[in-house]
Amino acid sequence: MGCAASAPASTTFADAKTGRGPWAEVPAVEMPAGDNAIPIGLIRDVADAFLTRPGARTCDPSTLRPIQGLSTEYCAAVYVAGGREALSWRVSEPVRGSHSRCSAPQQVQDEDYPASQVWVVGFIHNHPCGSPPSSVDLMAWPTDAIEPLTAMAVVRLVPGNPAPALFKNLAIEMASALVAERMDGTRVYLRYFPTGEVEQWSDRRRRWILLGTCAPTQSHLGAEPRCTNGPLRLLRE
């Protein structure tokens, strides 16, 4: 992705334990957003910002694999901020990773709200070659600040804050997202949950489509995840 000269430099993934937010290039999405997990409007806006940065779309056309030193993953924390009557979806300032890895911040210092009104619900990143989530991606979730274990996969609870993340009586769910641009210029928007569901946004049907339910291959994190119906097949629209 090529970024404008005026764009701020990205944090490197080595410095990314606590991020700052919201990222000025991505407008906040106010609730209700028609969804209690990451809304497509926010994902599109992040894709617009990520996929113009250097290396975000660089892919070896012969192998369809990222090129070390040229391809670049970028990532950010996805969070909600506010209270039960006024809550907005936001993302942290971006982190620049390597050709195959990016570590988003686990916590966010928001410029408008104290920590008690900020909930990190997941992460968002790009894949330079448009591949589905990896085993490493499916294992990366916000951890609890009090009990530093990855959030339990049997539920989609948001860790790290004693108060639940609620808008009115609607509980906000944990989810992460992945964006990419294929060589033909079409964009891919995916989101996935700690319970294993991987969904792709369909512009034609204007809704999320379940691609499969997956679990990471923990014995070899470089391997594809194990999914209910075999390897994930992305929609072509």
Phi and psi restraints in degrees (value plus and minus 20) as a CYANA .aco file:
   2 GLY   PHI    -121.3   -81.3
   2 GLY   PSI     108.0   148.0
   3 CYS   PHI    -127.9   -87.9
   3 CYS   PSI     136.7   176.7
   4 ALA   PHI     -87.4   -47.4
   4 ALA   PSI     132.3   172.3
   5 ALA   PHI     -82.4   -42.4
   5 ALA   PSI     -46.0    -6.0
   6 SER   PHI    -103.7   -63.7
   6 SER   PSI     -26.9    13.1
   7 ALA   PHI     -88.7   -48.7
   7 ALA   PSI     119.8   159.8
   8 PRO   PHI     -87.5   -47.5
   8 PRO   PSI     131.2   171.2
   9 ALA   PHI     -87.3   -47.3
   9 ALA   PSI     125.5   165.5
  10 SER   PHI    -100.6   -60.6
  10 SER   PSI     127.2   167.2
  11 THR   PHI     -87.6   -47.6
  11 THR   PSI     126.3   166.3
  12 THR   PHI    -103.0   -63.0
  12 THR   PSI     135.3   175.3
  13 PHE   PHI     -86.8   -46.8
  13 PHE   PSI     -37.2     2.8
  14 ALA   PHI     -89.4   -49.4
  14 ALA   PSI     -41.3    -1.3
  15 ASP   PHI    -126.7   -86.7
  15 ASP   PSI      -0.1    39.9
  16 ALA   PHI    -124.3   -84.3
  16 ALA   PSI       6.6    46.6
  17 LYS   PHI     -88.0   -48.0
  17 LYS   PSI     -62.1   -22.1
  18 THR   PHI    -143.4  -103.4
  18 THR   PSI     107.2   147.2
  19 GLY   PHI    -126.4   -86.4
  19 GLY   PSI     150.3   190.3
  20 ARG   PHI    -131.0   -91.0
  20 ARG   PSI     128.1   168.1
  21 GLY   PHI    -172.8  -132.8
  21 GLY   PSI     150.4   190.4
  22 PRO   PHI     -99.3   -59.3
  22 PRO   PSI     138.7   178.7
  23 TRP   PHI     -91.4   -51.4
  23 TRP   PSI     104.2   144.2
  24 ALA   PHI     -83.2   -43.2
  24 ALA   PSI     -44.5    -4.5
  25 GLU   PHI     -99.1   -59.1
  25 GLU   PSI     -31.1     8.9
  26 VAL   PHI    -140.9  -100.9
  26 VAL   PSI      91.6   131.6
  27 PRO   PHI     -83.4   -43.4
  27 PRO   PSI     123.4   163.4
  28 ALA   PHI     -86.2   -46.2
  28 ALA   PSI     128.6   168.6
  29 VAL   PHI    -131.4   -91.4
  29 VAL   PSI      96.4   136.4
  30 GLU   PHI     -99.5   -59.5
  30 GLU   PSI     121.9   161.9
  31 MET   PHI     -97.8   -57.8
  31 MET   PSI     127.3   167.3
  32 PRO   PHI     -97.3   -57.3
  32 PRO   PSI     119.2   159.2
  33 ALA   PHI    -133.9   -93.9
  33 ALA   PSI      -7.9    32.1
  34 GLY   PHI      57.9    97.9
  34 GLY   PSI      -9.6    30.4
  35 ASP   PHI    -180.5  -140.5
  35 ASP   PSI     127.1   167.1
  36 ASN   PHI    -125.7   -85.7
  36 ASN   PSI      -9.8    30.2
  37 ALA   PHI    -142.5  -102.5
  37 ALA   PSI     157.6   197.6
  38 ILE   PHI     -68.2   -28.2
  38 ILE   PSI      99.3   139.3
  39 PRO   PHI     -96.9   -56.9
  39 PRO   PSI     130.8   170.8
  40 ILE   PHI     -82.3   -42.3
  40 ILE   PSI     -52.4   -12.4
  41 GLY   PHI     -80.5   -40.5
  41 GLY   PSI     -62.1   -22.1
  42 LEU   PHI     -86.6   -46.6
  42 LEU   PSI     -62.3   -22.3
  43 ILE   PHI     -82.3   -42.3
  43 ILE   PSI     -61.8   -21.8
  44 ARG   PHI     -81.1   -41.1
  44 ARG   PSI     -64.2   -24.2
  45 ASP   PHI     -84.6   -44.6
  45 ASP   PSI     -59.1   -19.1
  46 VAL   PHI     -86.1   -46.1
  46 VAL   PSI     -60.9   -20.9
  47 ALA   PHI     -79.1   -39.1
  47 ALA   PSI     -63.1   -23.1
  48 ASP   PHI     -78.1   -38.1
  48 ASP   PSI     -58.3   -18.3
  49 ALA   PHI     -99.3   -59.3
  49 ALA   PSI     -62.9   -22.9
  50 PHE   PHI     -87.1   -47.1
  50 PHE   PSI     -67.1   -27.1
  51 LEU   PHI     -99.1   -59.1
  51 LEU   PSI     -15.6    24.4
  52 THR   PHI    -125.7   -85.7
  52 THR   PSI     -15.3    24.7
  53 ARG   PHI    -110.5   -70.5
  53 ARG   PSI     136.5   176.5
  54 PRO   PHI     -77.5   -37.5
  54 PRO   PSI     107.4   147.4
  55 GLY   PHI      64.8   104.8
  55 GLY   PSI     -26.1    13.9
  56 ALA   PHI     -87.2   -47.2
  56 ALA   PSI     -44.4    -4.4
  57 ARG   PHI    -137.5   -97.5
  57 ARG   PSI      -7.4    32.6
  58 THR   PHI    -101.0   -61.0
  58 THR   PSI      99.9   139.9
  59 CYS   PHI    -164.0  -124.0
  59 CYS   PSI     119.4   159.4
  60 ASP   PHI     -90.2   -50.2
  60 ASP   PSI      94.6   134.6
  61 PRO   PHI     -87.8   -47.8
  61 PRO   PSI     -40.8    -0.8
  62 SER   PHI    -104.2   -64.2
  62 SER   PSI     -53.8   -13.8
  63 THR   PHI    -127.0   -87.0
  63 THR   PSI     -35.1     4.9
  64 LEU   PHI      35.9    75.9
  64 LEU   PSI      19.2    59.2
  65 ARG   PHI    -145.3  -105.3
  65 ARG   PSI     132.1   172.1
  66 PRO   PHI     -82.1   -42.1
  66 PRO   PSI     132.5   172.5
  67 ILE   PHI    -123.6   -83.6
  67 ILE   PSI      98.6   138.6
  68 GLN   PHI     -79.1   -39.1
  68 GLN   PSI     112.1   152.1
  69 GLY   PHI      68.2   108.2
  69 GLY   PSI     -34.3     5.7
  70 LEU   PHI    -140.5  -100.5
  70 LEU   PSI     -69.6   -29.6
  71 SER   PHI     -91.0   -51.0
  71 SER   PSI     127.2   167.2
  72 THR   PHI    -162.0  -122.0
  72 THR   PSI     111.4   151.4
  73 GLU   PHI    -114.1   -74.1
  73 GLU   PSI     119.7   159.7
  74 TYR   PHI    -140.2  -100.2
  74 TYR   PSI     128.8   168.8
  75 CYS   PHI    -167.9  -127.9
  75 CYS   PSI     142.6   182.6
  76 ALA   PHI    -173.8  -133.8
  76 ALA   PSI     138.8   178.8
  77 ALA   PHI    -103.3   -63.3
  77 ALA   PSI     120.3   160.3
  78 VAL   PHI    -121.3   -81.3
  78 VAL   PSI     110.0   150.0
  79 TYR   PHI    -166.2  -126.2
  79 TYR   PSI     143.0   183.0
  80 VAL   PHI    -134.1   -94.1
  80 VAL   PSI     127.3   167.3
  81 ALA   PHI    -160.4  -120.4
  81 ALA   PSI     123.7   163.7
  82 GLY   PHI     108.7   148.7
  82 GLY   PSI    -161.0  -121.0
  83 GLY   PHI    -163.5  -123.5
  83 GLY   PSI    -194.7  -154.7
  84 ARG   PHI     -82.8   -42.8
  84 ARG   PSI     -47.6    -7.6
  85 GLU   PHI    -113.9   -73.9
  85 GLU   PSI     -39.8     0.2
  86 ALA   PHI    -169.3  -129.3
  86 ALA   PSI      84.4   124.4
  87 LEU   PHI    -150.0  -110.0
  87 LEU   PSI     120.4   160.4
  88 SER   PHI    -152.9  -112.9
  88 SER   PSI     127.5   167.5
  89 TRP   PHI    -104.7   -64.7
  89 TRP   PSI     114.2   154.2
  90 ARG   PHI    -162.3  -122.3
  90 ARG   PSI     146.7   186.7
  91 VAL   PHI    -149.8  -109.8
  91 VAL   PSI     131.6   171.6
  92 SER   PHI     -96.6   -56.6
  92 SER   PSI     148.1   188.1
  93 GLU   PHI     -81.3   -41.3
  93 GLU   PSI     128.1   168.1
  94 PRO   PHI     -93.1   -53.1
  94 PRO   PSI     133.3   173.3
  95 VAL   PHI    -133.1   -93.1
  95 VAL   PSI     116.8   156.8
  96 ARG   PHI    -116.1   -76.1
  96 ARG   PSI     105.4   145.4
  97 GLY   PHI    -124.7   -84.7
  97 GLY   PSI    -171.4  -131.4
  98 SER   PHI    -123.5   -83.5
  98 SER   PSI    -184.1  -144.1
  99 HIS   PHI     -91.9   -51.9
  99 HIS   PSI     -36.5     3.5
 100 SER   PHI    -157.8  -117.8
 100 SER   PSI     -13.1    26.9
 101 ARG   PHI    -174.3  -134.3
 101 ARG   PSI     125.0   165.0
 102 CYS   PHI    -174.5  -134.5
 102 CYS   PSI     111.4   151.4
 103 SER   PHI    -131.5   -91.5
 103 SER   PSI      87.6   127.6
 104 ALA   PHI     -97.7   -57.7
 104 ALA   PSI     138.0   178.0
 105 PRO   PHI     -85.9   -45.9
 105 PRO   PSI     123.9   163.9
 106 GLN   PHI    -102.5   -62.5
 106 GLN   PSI     -43.7    -3.7
 107 GLN   PHI    -151.1  -111.1
 107 GLN   PSI     134.5   174.5
 108 VAL   PHI    -151.1  -111.1
 108 VAL   PSI     112.5   152.5
 109 GLN   PHI    -115.5   -75.5
 109 GLN   PSI      84.8   124.8
 110 ASP   PHI    -108.1   -68.1
 110 ASP   PSI     121.5   161.5
 111 GLU   PHI     -95.8   -55.8
 111 GLU   PSI     -33.3     6.7
 112 ASP   PHI    -128.3   -88.3
 112 ASP   PSI     -45.8    -5.8
 113 TYR   PHI    -149.6  -109.6
 113 TYR   PSI     128.6   168.6
 114 PRO   PHI     -92.4   -52.4
 114 PRO   PSI     147.7   187.7
 115 ALA   PHI     -77.8   -37.8
 115 ALA   PSI     -50.5   -10.5
 116 SER   PHI     -88.1   -48.1
 116 SER   PSI     -33.4     6.6
 117 GLN   PHI    -138.0   -98.0
 117 GLN   PSI       6.9    46.9
 118 VAL   PHI    -149.1  -109.1
 118 VAL   PSI     108.7   148.7
 119 TRP   PHI    -149.0  -109.0
 119 TRP   PSI      96.8   136.8
 120 VAL   PHI    -100.2   -60.2
 120 VAL   PSI     100.2   140.2
 121 VAL   PHI    -127.6   -87.6
 121 VAL   PSI     -29.4    10.6
 122 GLY   PHI     149.5   189.5
 122 GLY   PSI    -185.9  -145.9
 123 PHE   PHI    -152.0  -112.0
 123 PHE   PSI     141.8   181.8
 124 ILE   PHI    -157.0  -117.0
 124 ILE   PSI     117.2   157.2
 125 HIS   PHI    -171.1  -131.1
 125 HIS   PSI     151.7   191.7
 126 ASN   PHI    -129.7   -89.7
 126 ASN   PSI     135.2   175.2
 127 HIS   PHI    -136.1   -96.1
 127 HIS   PSI      98.7   138.7
 128 PRO   PHI     -77.1   -37.1
 128 PRO   PSI     -49.9    -9.9
 129 CYS   PHI    -126.2   -86.2
 129 CYS   PSI     -10.1    29.9
 130 GLY   PHI      52.2    92.2
 130 GLY   PSI       5.2    45.2
 131 SER   PHI    -100.1   -60.1
 131 SER   PSI     137.0   177.0
 132 PRO   PHI     -87.2   -47.2
 132 PRO   PSI     154.9   194.9
 133 PRO   PHI     -77.7   -37.7
 133 PRO   PSI     120.8   160.8
 134 SER   PHI    -109.2   -69.2
 134 SER   PSI     154.3   194.3
 135 SER   PHI     -80.4   -40.4
 135 SER   PSI     -59.1   -19.1
 136 VAL   PHI     -82.9   -42.9
 136 VAL   PSI     -62.8   -22.8
 137 ASP   PHI     -78.5   -38.5
 137 ASP   PSI     -63.6   -23.6
 138 LEU   PHI     -91.1   -51.1
 138 LEU   PSI     -33.4     6.6
 139 MET   PHI    -118.6   -78.6
 139 MET   PSI     -27.8    12.2
 140 ALA   PHI    -112.7   -72.7
 140 ALA   PSI      87.6   127.6
 141 TRP   PHI    -157.2  -117.2
 141 TRP   PSI     135.7   175.7
 142 PRO   PHI     -76.9   -36.9
 142 PRO   PSI     122.8   162.8
 143 THR   PHI    -128.2   -88.2
 143 THR   PSI     137.6   177.6
 144 ASP   PHI     -97.3   -57.3
 144 ASP   PSI     110.8   150.8
 145 ALA   PHI     -86.8   -46.8
 145 ALA   PSI     -47.2    -7.2
 146 ILE   PHI    -107.0   -67.0
 146 ILE   PSI     -67.6   -27.6
 147 GLU   PHI    -137.3   -97.3
 147 GLU   PSI      77.4   117.4
 148 PRO   PHI     -94.3   -54.3
 148 PRO   PSI      42.4    82.4
 149 LEU   PHI    -139.7   -99.7
 149 LEU   PSI     127.4   167.4
 150 THR   PHI     -78.0   -38.0
 150 THR   PSI     121.3   161.3
 151 ALA   PHI     -73.2   -33.2
 151 ALA   PSI     122.1   162.1
 152 MET   PHI     -81.8   -41.8
 152 MET   PSI     115.5   155.5
 153 ALA   PHI     -98.9   -58.9
 153 ALA   PSI     -32.5     7.5
 154 VAL   PHI     -96.5   -56.5
 154 VAL   PSI     -36.5     3.5
 155 VAL   PHI    -153.3  -113.3
 155 VAL   PSI     149.4   189.4
 156 ARG   PHI    -129.7   -89.7
 156 ARG   PSI      20.2    60.2
 157 LEU   PHI     -92.4   -52.4
 157 LEU   PSI     127.0   167.0
 158 VAL   PHI    -113.0   -73.0
 158 VAL   PSI      99.4   139.4
 159 PRO   PHI    -106.8   -66.8
 159 PRO   PSI     158.1   198.1
 160 GLY   PHI      67.7   107.7
 160 GLY   PSI     -22.1    17.9
 161 ASN   PHI    -166.9  -126.9
 161 ASN   PSI     104.7   144.7
 162 PRO   PHI     -79.2   -39.2
 162 PRO   PSI     -52.1   -12.1
 163 ALA   PHI    -106.0   -66.0
 163 ALA   PSI     122.0   162.0
 164 PRO   PHI     -90.5   -50.5
 164 PRO   PSI     132.9   172.9
 165 ALA   PHI    -105.6   -65.6
 165 ALA   PSI      85.6   125.6
 166 LEU   PHI    -149.8  -109.8
 166 LEU   PSI     123.8   163.8
 167 PHE   PHI    -141.1  -101.1
 167 PHE   PSI      98.2   138.2
 168 LYS   PHI      36.1    76.1
 168 LYS   PSI    -136.2   -96.2
 169 ASN   PHI    -132.4   -92.4
 169 ASN   PSI      -3.3    36.7
 170 LEU   PHI    -115.8   -75.8
 170 LEU   PSI     101.4   141.4
 171 ALA   PHI    -101.0   -61.0
 171 ALA   PSI     114.1   154.1
 172 ILE   PHI    -101.2   -61.2
 172 ILE   PSI     113.1   153.1
 173 GLU   PHI    -116.9   -76.9
 173 GLU   PSI     127.7   167.7
 174 MET   PHI     -90.0   -50.0
 174 MET   PSI     117.5   157.5
 175 ALA   PHI    -185.0  -145.0
 175 ALA   PSI     133.2   173.2
 176 SER   PHI    -140.2  -100.2
 176 SER   PSI     146.9   186.9
 177 ALA   PHI    -158.3  -118.3
 177 ALA   PSI     136.9   176.9
 178 LEU   PHI    -156.8  -116.8
 178 LEU   PSI     115.3   155.3
 179 VAL   PHI    -146.6  -106.6
 179 VAL   PSI     132.1   172.1
 180 ALA   PHI    -179.9  -139.9
 180 ALA   PSI     143.3   183.3
 181 GLU   PHI    -148.3  -108.3
 181 GLU   PSI     103.7   143.7
 182 ARG   PHI     -92.9   -52.9
 182 ARG   PSI     147.8   187.8
 183 MET   PHI     -84.6   -44.6
 183 MET   PSI     -42.7    -2.7
 184 ASP   PHI    -105.4   -65.4
 184 ASP   PSI     -17.5    22.5
 185 GLY   PHI      73.0   113.0
 185 GLY   PSI     -27.7    12.3
 186 THR   PHI     -95.8   -55.8
 186 THR   PSI     128.5   168.5
 187 ARG   PHI    -122.6   -82.6
 187 ARG   PSI     130.3   170.3
 188 VAL   PHI    -139.1   -99.1
 188 VAL   PSI     108.4   148.4
 189 TYR   PHI    -142.7  -102.7
 189 TYR   PSI      96.6   136.6
 190 LEU   PHI    -141.4  -101.4
 190 LEU   PSI     129.3   169.3
 191 ARG   PHI    -157.8  -117.8
 191 ARG   PSI     132.1   172.1
 192 TYR   PHI    -165.7  -125.7
 192 TYR   PSI     135.9   175.9
 193 PHE   PHI    -139.3   -99.3
 193 PHE   PSI     137.8   177.8
 194 PRO   PHI     -84.0   -44.0
 194 PRO   PSI     -36.9     3.1
 195 THR   PHI    -102.9   -62.9
 195 THR   PSI     -21.3    18.7
 196 GLY   PHI      83.0   123.0
 196 GLY   PSI     -34.5     5.5
 197 GLU   PHI     -87.4   -47.4
 197 GLU   PSI     114.4   154.4
 198 VAL   PHI    -138.4   -98.4
 198 VAL   PSI     104.4   144.4
 199 GLU   PHI    -140.9  -100.9
 199 GLU   PSI     129.4   169.4
 200 GLN   PHI    -142.2  -102.2
 200 GLN   PSI     118.0   158.0
 201 TRP   PHI     -96.5   -56.5
 201 TRP   PSI     111.6   151.6
 202 SER   PHI    -126.0   -86.0
 202 SER   PSI      94.4   134.4
 203 ASP   PHI     -86.5   -46.5
 203 ASP   PSI     -54.8   -14.8
 204 ARG   PHI     -87.3   -47.3
 204 ARG   PSI     -62.8   -22.8
 205 ARG   PHI    -114.0   -74.0
 205 ARG   PSI     -29.3    10.7
 206 ARG   PHI      36.9    76.9
 206 ARG   PSI      23.6    63.6
 207 ARG   PHI    -181.0  -141.0
 207 ARG   PSI     149.2   189.2
 208 TRP   PHI     -99.6   -59.6
 208 TRP   PSI     117.2   157.2
 209 ILE   PHI    -134.2   -94.2
 209 ILE   PSI     106.8   146.8
 210 LEU   PHI     -93.2   -53.2
 210 LEU   PSI     101.1   141.1
 211 LEU   PHI    -109.8   -69.8
 211 LEU   PSI     -48.8    -8.8
 212 GLY   PHI     145.5   185.5
 212 GLY   PSI     149.0   189.0
 213 THR   PHI    -133.0   -93.0
 213 THR   PSI     103.3   143.3
 214 CYS   PHI    -145.7  -105.7
 214 CYS   PSI     136.6   176.6
 215 ALA   PHI    -152.9  -112.9
 215 ALA   PSI     124.1   164.1
 216 PRO   PHI     -86.3   -46.3
 216 PRO   PSI     126.8   166.8
 217 THR   PHI    -105.8   -65.8
 217 THR   PSI      73.2   113.2
 218 GLN   PHI     -92.2   -52.2
 218 GLN   PSI     -44.6    -4.6
 219 SER   PHI     -90.4   -50.4
 219 SER   PSI     -43.7    -3.7
 220 HIS   PHI    -169.7  -129.7
 220 HIS   PSI      74.0   114.0
 221 LEU   PHI     -86.8   -46.8
 221 LEU   PSI     -34.4     5.6
 222 GLY   PHI     -99.2   -59.2
 222 GLY   PSI     -31.5     8.5
 223 ALA   PHI    -100.9   -60.9
 223 ALA   PSI     139.0   179.0
 224 GLU   PHI     -84.4   -44.4
 224 GLU   PSI     129.2   169.2
 225 PRO   PHI     -81.6   -41.6
 225 PRO   PSI     138.1   178.1
 226 ARG   PHI    -110.6   -70.6
 226 ARG   PSI     100.9   140.9
 227 CYS   PHI    -139.9   -99.9
 227 CYS   PSI     135.0   175.0
 228 THR   PHI     -78.1   -38.1
 228 THR   PSI     -59.2   -19.2
 229 ASN   PHI    -131.1   -91.1
 229 ASN   PSI      10.8    50.8
 230 GLY   PHI      66.8   106.8
 230 GLY   PSI    -192.0  -152.0
 231 PRO   PHI     -75.1   -35.1
 231 PRO   PSI     122.1   162.1
 232 LEU   PHI     -83.9   -43.9
 232 LEU   PSI     117.0   157.0
 233 ARG   PHI    -135.5   -95.5
 233 ARG   PSI      95.0   135.0
 234 LEU   PHI     -92.2   -52.2
 234 LEU   PSI     127.8   167.8
 235 LEU   PHI     -86.2   -46.2
 235 LEU   PSI     124.0   164.0
 236 ARG   PHI    -135.8   -95.8
 236 ARG   PSI      90.3   130.3
